[in-house]
Structure formats: C-alpha cells, structure tokens
Amino acid sequence: MADTKKVVIDKKNKYDRQLRLWGDHGQSALESACVCLVNVSAVGTEILKNMILPGVGSFTIVDGNKVSGEDVGNNFFLTKDSIGESRAKAATELLSELNDDVSGDFVEESAEKLIRANPDFFSRFTLVIATNLCERELLELDSLLSKRNIPLLVCRSYGFIGYMRIVIKEHTVIESHPDSAHEDLRLDHPFPRLIDYCNSLDLDSMDQKDHSHTPWIVIVYKYLQKWKESVCIRTNKEGFPLDEENFDEAVKSVNTALVPSSMPSEVRKLFEDPCCKNLDSESSSFWILVRAVKEFVDNEGKELLPLRGTIPDMTADSTRYIQLQHVYHGQADDDVGIVTEKVRRIEQSIAKEEPVNTLNMPPPNYENCISDHDIKLFCKNAAFLRVFRSRGLAEEYNSKTANLQEIAQHLGDEDNDDDDFVFYVLLRGVDKFHEEYNRYPGVYEDQVEADVTMLKTSVQKILHDWGLNPTSIKDDYIHEICRYGAAELHTISSFIGGAAAQEAIKIITKQFIPFNNTYIYNAMKQSSLTVQL
Amino acid sequence: MHVMQIIPTGKNHKEIIKKKEKQLFFTICINQMESDWSGRWNHVRKFVERGGPFAHPDFEPSTEAIGFLQDVCKILVIGAGGLGCELLKDLALMGFRNLDVIDMDTIDVSNLNRQFLFRHKDVGKPKAEVAAEFINKRVPGCKVTPHYCQIQDYDESFYRKFHIVVCGLDSIVARRWINGMLISLLKYEDGELDQSTLIPMVDGGTEGFKGNARVILTGITACIECTLDLYPPQINFPLCTIAHTPRLPEHCIEYVRILLWPKEEPFGADVTIDGDEPDHINWIMDKSIERANEFKISGITYRLTQGVVKRIIPAVASTNAVIAAACSTEVFKLATSCCLPLNNYMNFSDIDGIYTYAFEAMKKEDCIACTNIPKALKFSDGDKLQDILTYLIDSAEYQMKSPGITTSLNGKNKTLYMQTVKSIEEKTRENLKKTLNELGLRDGQEVYIADPTTPNTITFKLTLGCNME
C-alpha cells in the first residue's frame, strides 16, 4: 500500500512540469495510448523519444531492415555494435531504457508485408506514425488505417526540409486552451444575478476604502447604466479625480470587457454540422453535447453560449471579489444545469431508437452516459470547441481529387517567391524520381548533375498532372534538393521529432489544436508552412 | 581546409581564422577516423562536400570540411537541462567532437520528463557531468568536457577558447552575462571590428509550448541587451493585495511564503524555503488553506503551492527538442557555411497548430552592451542616489538586479554604493539617502555601474537638470 502511494507521488513529481500543461486527465489519456512506429529512422526514434519521456502507454516498432553504418550515424538510439542486427530490435532496446513506465515492443517485419499478411495487426493502436515509406506503401497503410478509424501521422526529414501530414477522419477538441481569449462577462447582456449584485452596491454612499476596492466589473456596469450622467468618479476638493487603482483598471479594461457577447463563428459552424443535426445511437458524446448546447443557445441562452463563469483578478476587497465570483459561478452552474437536462433527454431519445429485440441484449452503452464533470467542462469551453477533419492521402495523391485550388494559390503567385510550398512539390518530385529510378536524386556522388535534369522532368510531370505551369519551380530549388541526396540530418529529424510528438500528444489527449493537415519546415530560413491538402 | 565563415554579409575573414587554426589542424588528421565506421558521416558529408545555391557566398565544398567540424571547432554549451541535453546530442550527431558544457545544477526528479540523458539513479548528481558521460559513451569519438560550476566562475581566458557558444538557459541574468562576456572579447582596430575575435552566440529559450531560437553575431547583429524588452519584467502581486485583500489562491500562498514563513520560522531560525522539500511545501499549503478559508477562497492544491513557491514554468520534451534542434542547425551552418544562418530570430509555438515566425531583430543604436556610447542618466541634483538605483532596476531598458555605483572624483576612485560585499554595503548605505549634489556629482560626471547582469562595468554620463520633472 505504502509502495503504490510512493509510486504515485514519484510519477507526479516526474511529470510535474507537463501536468501543468495537460492536467491529470491528459496524462492518463497519454498513459493509456499505444503508438506504432513504422520504420526506424532518425525522425522516427526522435518522435518516440519525445513520447516515451512524458510517459506514453506503450510503443511498437515495425521494421524489417538491418542496422547499417549510415543508420547509426544520425540516430541516437542505434549504436555501432548493433550494425547488422534488426533495426526494430536495436532501437526498441535503447528507447525502452528512457522510461521504466513505458513498455516497448517490436516486430521484425516490413510494413509492406505486415499490411498484406496481417492488416488487423494495426487495429490495436491509438495512432500510427510512418516514416520512410514509399508512396505505394503509404497509400496502402492509409487505406487500411482509415477503414479502422486510426489516425496516421506521416513524418519525413529530407536535407534541410521537414514534412508532416496528419490523416484523421474526425478529431474533436473540447480543451483547446486558447492563448488569449476575451473574458465572458456579459456586461452588454447582464443576467439577473449580476444586475441584482451591482444594484446592491451604492458607490456614492461608500466610505473611501470600499469605494477604492470595488471590483471594476461593477464600475463598468454602473457607467453603462449612467451612460451620460457619470457620477462615479470621486474628486478631491479641487475637483481633480482621486487616484483609485480600481477606476484605472476599469478604464483600461473597458475596451475588451465590452466586446459584444456573441456566438463564435467556429461554434456556429458546429451547430450546422450534420453530426449535430442527425444524432443517433452511434453519435459521440462530443456531438451530443454540441446538440445540447445548440438547444440551449436557441432557447434559454437567447443566442448566447452557456456562461463561462470566470472573472479575471482585479483590485478589490476579498469579500466583494468573492461575491462577484459567486455571481458568475452561480449563473454558469444554472446554465450547466439546463444543458445537463438537455443532454439527459437526448441520451434517452437516441437510446430509445436502439432495437430492443433479443434476450442477449448488450449491456447499456456506458459511453452514452456523459458525466456531470464532462458536461461542465464542455460548457466552460463551449466558445473554444474545435472539430478537425482531414482528407485522406488517396485524395491528395490523385491529381483529380487533389486540392488544386490551394496548390495553385501557393505556386501561381509570382510574388510568392519564397513560399515554402515549393518543397512539398519537390518532395513529391523526389518520390516520383524514386518510383522511376529506384533511388533518390543525388544519392551517388557522380550522378548529382545528371539527376538535376532528371528530377526536373519528374517535377514537371507532377505539375503537368495538376494542370499547372510545369516550369514554375526555380532551378535553384531543384539543385538544392539534389544536393541533399536524401540525406537525413539529425537536427532536422530532431526538430520534426519534437513537433510530431507534440501533435501526436494533442491527438491522444484531445487537448490543444493539431495542424491541419500538411506541415512543411524549411530549416534554411527557420520558416514553416501549414497547408490543407 | 575548410574554415568558419560567419558573416552573412559575405565579409571574407577566413584567412584570419585559417592562420589561427592551422597548427591545430595538423595534429588532428592523425587522430581522425579511429572511432568511425563506414557510412557514419554520409548524411553530413553531402552538406559540406557539395555546393548549393543557398550556401554562404564564401562556402567552399571540401572533403576536409568534416575534419574541421570534428577536430578544430570548439563549441561551448551553456546549460545541461532541457535544452542542453538535446543540444549535446544534436551537436554530437552533426559531427562536432569538441564540446564543453557548463551547468551549476544537480538533477531533480522533475527533470526526467524531458532531460533524457538522466535516469532515476542520477537524481542529485551534477547535470553537466552525467550528461557529458552519457554522450561520450553513446557517441564514439565525441569528447564532452563537463564544468559543474557557474558561468561567472570563468573569465575571458576560458571563453576565448571557443568558436561558437550555444545557450540553453532558463535565466535571463545568465544570458545577459554571457552576452556581455562575448562582447568584451571583441577587439576593434581603428574602429573596425577584428572579426577573428567574434564568437557567435546561438541562444534558445522555451516555456511550455512556446520557444525561440536566435543567432547573435556579437557586435554585428542585435544582442541580448538590444532586445531586452522582449523579456517582460517579472510581475509580482502587490504586497497590499497579499497582506489585506487576497482574492486568488495564489495570493494566499504568497502571504504564507513572504509574510508568515519569516515570522513563524516553522523549521528553525535560519531555514529558508526549499521548494523541493515536501515538508516545507506541505506547511505552506496547510497555512495557505487556513488563510484561504478565512476569505472563502478555494482552489489551493499541493501542485499550485509548489508552482507559486518555486515559480515553476511548465516544460515538455517536445518544445525543448524543437528549439535545441533549430539552434544546433544554426551552429552547423555557422561552422560550415553550407547555408546562410538564420537572420536572426525565430519564434515557435504549437498550441494552435504549429507556428513559426522568423524575423530580423534590430540592433539598438545605443545598446549599453554592444555599442561604446556612454548612456545618459537624466536626474536633477536634488535627486538621491537611491533614485538612480531604483531607476536602473525598474526601467524596462536596463532591468538591473543589484547595481553598484562607482565614480572618479578628483582623480580618485570612489565607491558610491555597493550591495554585493556586506562590509562595503554597510559603509556606503548612508550615501543612498544623500542627494547627488551632496555626493559631489556634477553635470557631465561619469559613473560606472556594475551589476550581476553583465561581467563588464557600464559607463553612464550624468545629465543633471535643476528640478525634477
């Protein structure tokens, strides 16, 4: 008993610095996740390292290759002694040693074989991360995973260029942790409790101490009521305003505090989503909650979301600050109560539709009972909800379904001379090159120049397929890519390894917002770009 | 032999460095290759042995370039924490073999979620030593030399040995100090910078999901002091809030930390708070809860208490990996010229998608660190010495910590005030209350300021008006 308690404390201490970012519930989601890495590359092991350190549940490496001298050169988790051995096994050993809480496993088989021989192998994973797969293998893996509704993260490190792609059918985020958000104070739509509270305070009759410790929310409210005949400011004998910090704060905050309360357009979009409109027994709790909140907005909320219920700190005496806090809390709790009723009613209505037929009826779907805690969390975050759906790789790789509008926008503009999107086209180009010649351009010392011409042709073919000007890529870029010869610099892998791990953690914890859906990193300029393909 | 070319404007100063490094280079060729294996440097070689359109104009691809990287180039890594561990790994795998690392800290359990060169068994040991040992064992041929001490323990002769300094620090004061040190190493001839004295500084910083990486060509591009306003001064709760009108759980914790602890001395008279001592944190938490209950405030937890007491900044493996990688790429570019370095600042955040923003931070015309222009201090002769001190500490421009002031009166050096040495502090404390006039300071008088934020003495010129505005 004492031992388990000690383990818990140790874990809390070990993970303290990250628990402050995603909380205990985020951590427990991470600790129950199983991730799969396809192919040991420098970028692959770096991603795993950055997930093992914060304590992902388990990882499995799939790789049928043996360790080469080149592999060890840029990879911290392969050693000279392991040259010639299984790459999956060698990397798993050194990665497992990073954190005793994480279990590691490996399969000595190529992804290609595994996809064909045992596609269900992948069903067990929360997320699959793929590196160094050729186009054909990647598309096969993508189709297999999308059928099983498993998110895929594709990562690549190529010379000075990094690349990531997220494929995920639907990802819903309640806690997006916005960096800066307006407070939800409703000074323009004061609710009865707030009105009553503000009216209970009479600024004129207060003694000086109370006057200078009245929360500014009350001051702004009063001013709004007495728009023209402002009598709040106290003056000294000479008629100059007294120096009162709370009044200064009120003046400073008035602009942001009076941003009109309104429905964020992102959330409005969710209300129009078919998933919100057509609920059934398969609907996730996220969409049930969206629907309940929509009904609240349409009725009791009078076109506004449930109140967030928090106020910022401000100069005030303890008593009245706490009272005001209760005014907001109380209203928020009332709103949560109304939403909860709606949730329960929706749960019942969609459960009814379930056929009640045989004796071996499945036990009541536990998922369908959304906890009070989750409803509260949802209401508090209602303004920041996000839904993320990305297109599949098959669509992106088919020139008929590719997002040509986005592509043309990045390539067509003459002014976009330094648009990093060019590297996406070049990476597609080197893959096409590889498809034709079974090697990457510039891999061999004596062929670099010849490969420049050949790569140019490959790139032109891709542009032609998209119906774009085949000469829109400058020669300098072709030369630079051939210079790389598919070399994987450790620092570029390490950059992508860090960024990809965090995206994986966002997907697993359902907190913060993942990029959508393609990310290009250009280490030459330390710049990057996100595009939807 | 390939040499370091660091100026993005393309100034050719390679001959200078070539001369400086020639001797070293001969000794190295012999030691090379012993620990290598076939294919080991294939990745890196493509960048230093092949030219490219985005390389530095002076770049000369060469098969010997890797030898320079491995055996001539000496890199100093400051900090062996979240960024430091990553930096050492990154640089070692990019081919650098002569690495020194300085860190004054020992390993704590809370480091293990990201400082991947440390294990549970290492808790309590010096970070620099454990990190160096791990890298030397894992990356054959790499020689990391640890320094378990403060950066201030070394002088110019130590710092002059390096070609590039990389910082992975969480302290602004330390950053400012090393910045000042590298600037003090610059030599000018007839007003022209002698570029062989320039040691570039690559600096990384992280906080939660945000970070930045920057390249400083000391004396040429914006330095830490030029952009000091990028670090907002630390915000403290007003004492009257803590003492009389607490509203947040944090206010209650600060009350216990600042006011109650020294009064009650719960663990003895001279025991200061140790944020890693659970007994201390528990005591503070219990007392904070008592105070919070009194004011009907809720939300005090152990985690919050420790966070407030230690001023904990959240940290995660991924951000450190990203920023250290960007810094190491820049070190590689500076050392090889295979690509132009970042000009000169990059911000990163991955809260909402992934965001990077690279921009050129501008050099400040009258920077106190990297220009030689004495700054003016405008006061009136009726102002007190204390007013100058307060100004140097509070102004966003200087953000000093405990400045000491000396001057030269009638050819004699005179210490007006110094805080760092107890006996001098006692002797000079009286001066704080004296007016500048009483101290004999006149308009145009030069005063010299020393502060922990810099190894150098900064010259200010007093401009004394008659009355205070």
Interface residues (C-beta under 8 A of the other chain):
Chain A: D10 K12 N13 K14 Y15 D16 R17 Q18 L19 R20 L21 A42 E46 K49 N50 L53 P54 G55 S68 G69 E70 V72 G73 N74 N75 F76 T79 K80 I83 L98 N99 D100 G159 F160 S176 H177 P178 D179 H213 D313 M314 T315 A316 D317 S318 T319 Y321 I322 G442 V448 D476 H479 E480 R483 Y484 G485 A487 E488 L489 H490 T491 I492 S493 S494 F495 G497 G498 A499 A501 Q502 E503 I505 F512 I513 P514 F515 N516 Y519 Y521 A523 M524 K525 Q526 S527 S528 T530
Chain B: W37 S38 G39 R40 W41 N42 H43 V44 K46 F47 R50 G51 G52 P53 F54 E86 K89 D90 L93 M94 V109 S110 L112 N113 R114 F116 H120 R138 V139 P140 G208 F209 A213 T241 T245 P246 R247 L248 F295 K296 I297 R303 Q306 G307 I312 I313 P314 A315 V316 A317 S318 T319 N320 A321 V322 A324 A325 A326 S328 T329 E330 F332 C339 L340 L342 M346 S349 D350 I351 D352 G353 I354 Y355 T356 A358
